[in-house]
Amino acid sequence: MNKKIVILISIMIVSLASVMHPVELTNTTTLSVEPQLTTVQIFHMFQVNISIFEVTDLAGWEFKLYYPNSLLNATKIEEGPFLKTAGDTFFTVKEFTDNYNETHGRIWAACVLLGQGSGANGSGTLAIITFKAKLDGIATLHLAETELIDSEMPPNYIPHTTTDGTVEILGHDIAVVKLSLSSQTITVNENLTIYVTCVNLGDYTETFDVLVNYTRLYDPLIGIQTVTLAPGESITLNFTWTTSISGGYRITAYTSEIPGDVHPNNSQEILVWVVLNSWGLSGGTSFLISFVK
């Protein structure tokens, strides 16, 4: 494309506010993020459209889209098919960054028709944007500083409204939140009940194993139980252990691997140190608990 034409088109897009005149429309033109609600699993890719509805004689558009960079990573933008229905176009991406500021990324894109023909009418997709979900949470895709022009010379501003989009990012998160014992004093060959509390902090129903073992020279398994927890549910499991030798023990409770767990460290183990009673020890009993994640 001739360099002078490209420069003239860019100047026209940037200078819309100083040359355009409002047009009275009988319909309501809307610029919208579509779908308005997107549900996606953490670490997955997804796409949204920047769409226009009920427009007459559209010859050019421009928008800025802001998104939380702690939750989303923008990976790609491409021109949609709508404006091309009226002729050849010039599409430009002025900014595409996850680091517009400390909290947000920004996508700044624009497009105009080439030539002197009439603009596009109706509804359709102006741009397609691809994101990757980085962290579970709720992200707002905010449209701002939007401009629409018609094919008149000089161009007229097309009044319109905007609609933001929302992205709900779902994650897996099972946590072992408490480990306790039925007694603080215990003798050899006495039964000890171990209580393990787990909670589903994620957004999916999970089925998993909870394991408890103790450590001396090796790690014998005290027990294993399989549970299913819906989001927000918790459960306390009982494991019975009969001690056989006096001394210091580390009791460990942990879950089986949860695929896609966003906080795997909180589901792996809680440690408890126990010094068991021994009839041969003077000075009575001793008991020490230390929680380590």
N, C-alpha and C positions, 0 to 999 in steps of 0.2 A: 504494500500500500504506500502511496505517495506520502512522504514525511510531513508535508504541509497539511494534508488532509487530516492525518492523525492529530497534529497539533491543534487544528481548528476544532475538531470534535472534542478533544479534551477541554479546550477553553469553553466550549459551549456547555459542557456538563458542569464544570466548576462554577460558571457564571449564571446559572439558571435564575437565581434569586433576583438578579438585577435586570433581567430582560423579560421575564415571563409575566403573563397577565392571567388572573384567575378566569376560569371558564365555568359558567353555570351549568350544572348537570342535573338531569332529572333522575338519574340513578345514583347509587352510592357505590363508589369504587373503594375496594378494600385491598390492602397489601398485607399478606398474612404468612406466618410460619406454619407450614403444613407437614405432618399433622400437628394440631395444636397441643396434643399430649402424646409423647413417645415414651414407651416403657422398654427399657433395655437392660440386659445383664451386664454387670461390671466387666470391663476389659473387652467388650464386644464393640464392633463397628456398627454404625447406623447412619442413615441419611435423612435429611429434612429438605423440603422444598420451600423456596420463597415464591409464593404464588400471588396472582392478581385476579380479582373477581370484578366482573361487570364494568369493564373499562371501555371507553370509546376513543378511537384515534390515538392509541399509544405509540409514540415515536421514540421515547427514551425513558430510562429509569436509572435511579441511583439509590443505594441504601448502605447503611452501616449496621452490622449485627454484632452485639456484645454478648459474651457468654463467660461463665465462671471458669477460670483456667485451673482451679484446683480439682474440678470434676470432669472437665472435657478437654480433649485435644482435637483441634480442627486439622484435618489432613488433606482436604481437597475441595475445590469449588469449580463448577463448570456451568456454562450457560444453558438455560432451559430452552425449550423449543418455541415458546409463545411468540416472542417478538419476531422471530424468523418467518412466521406466517405472513408477515407484511413485506418481507424483502431481506436483503443482505444486511448484516449488522456488524458493528464494531463493539467488542466486549473487552473490558479491561478490569483488572484487579489492582486496585490502588494500594491496598494493605491486606495482609493475611498473616496474622501473628497471634500466638498464644500469650504474648507478653506485652500487650498494649499498656497495661499498668500492673501493679502488684496482684490485683485480684481478678482481672478480666483480660480475655483475648478480644480481638476485634477483626472483623472481616468487612472490607470496604470495596464494593464493586459497583460498576456502572455499565450501561449498554445503550447505544443509539442506533437507529436505522440509518443506512447510507442512501443517499439520493433524495429525491423530492416527492416520493409517493406518499400515499395515505398511510396512517398508522394501523396498528392491530386492534381488533375489536373482540370483546368477549372476556373469557377467563382462561387462565393457563398458568404454566410454570415459567418463571423468569430465571431462576437459578437453582442449582442442586448442590447441597453442601454435605460433605461427609465428615463425621466426627468419630472419635473413639472415647468410650466411657473409661475414666481413670479411677474413679472412687464412687462408692455408693452415696446417694443423696438426691436432692432435688435441684435441677439447674434450670434457670430461665434464659431463653434465647430472646434477647430484646432488640427489636427493630427501632432504629432512630435515624433522624436526619434523612428522611426518605424524600425523593423528588420524582415526580412523573411529569412528562411533557408531551404535548401533542405535535402534529406535523406542520402546524402553521409557522410562518416566518415573519417576525420572530415567534418562537414557540410560546405557547400558553401553559401555565401551570395547571395540572389536573388535580382538583381537590380529592382527597382520599383519607381514609382512616387506616390505622395499622393494628394488627393483632399479633401479640407475642406468642411464643411457644414455650412449652414446659417439657423437660426431660426427667423422667423418674428412673434413677439408676438403682437396680436391685443387686443385693449382694448376699453371700453366704457367710454366716458367722455363728459358730457354736463355741460357747465358753464354759470352762469348768470354773465356777465362781466360789466354791467352798468345799473344803475337806475337813471333817472333824471326826473325833473318836468317841466311843461310848463311855470310856473311862480314862481317867488320868493316872490311874495306878493299875498295874496288871502284873500277874505272876505267870511263870512258865506253865504251859498247858491250859491256860485260861483263854476263853473266847473273847475276842475283841471285835466290836462292830464298827465298821468304817462307813461314814456317811459322805457321799459325793453328790454335790448339787451342780447340775448343768442347766444352762439357759440358752435358748435360741434367740440370738440378737440380730439375726438376718431376716431376709424377706421370703424365704422358701421353707417349706416343710422338709425336715431332714431326718433320715434314718441312719444311725451310726452306732458304733460300739463304744462302751465306756470300760476301760481296763484299769485295774489296780494291782500293783505288785509291790514287793518290798526288796530291799537291797542289803545283802551282806557281801559274800564273796561272789555271788551271782544274783540274778533277778528273778526269783520264782514269782509266778503269777498267782495273786490272791483270788482273782475272779474276773469275769467278763460278762457284761450284760448289754443287750441290744435294745435301743429305745428309739422312738419317733417323736419329734417335737415340732409343733407348728410355730410360726413366727410369734415371738413374745412369750411362749410357754417355757416353763422350767420344771425340773423334776429332781428329787433327791433319792438316790439309790443307796441301798444297804448292802455291804459286803462283810461277810463274817470271816475272821482269821483266827486260827488257833496257834498261839505261839509255842515254840518247842525249845528254843535256846535263848538264854538271857544275853543281853548286850544292846548295842546301838543299831537301830534300823532306820532306813529312809523309806517312807511309804509314798508312792507316786500314783497319782490318778491322772488319766489322760484319755482323749478320745481317739478313735480311728481317724484317718485322714478325711477331711471334708474337701472335695474338689472345689476350687475357686474360693476357698475361705479367705476373706479379706483381712482377718486378723488371726493368722494361724498360731501365733504364740500364746494366745489366751485359751486355746483348746488343747494344748499338748500336755501340760502337767502342772500340778501343784505339789510341792514337796513337804513332807512332815518328818522331822527327826524324832525318834522315840527311843528312850533308854528304858529297857524293861526291868521289872523287879526280878531279883534273884534271891533265893533263900540264903545263898552263900554270901551276899553282900551285906555289910554292916551299914548302919546309917539310914535304913529304911529305903524309900523309893525316890526316884527322880524322874522328871518328865519334861521334855523340851519340844516345843513346836516352832518351826520356822517356815513361813510361806515364801516360796520362790516361784516366779512365773518364768 
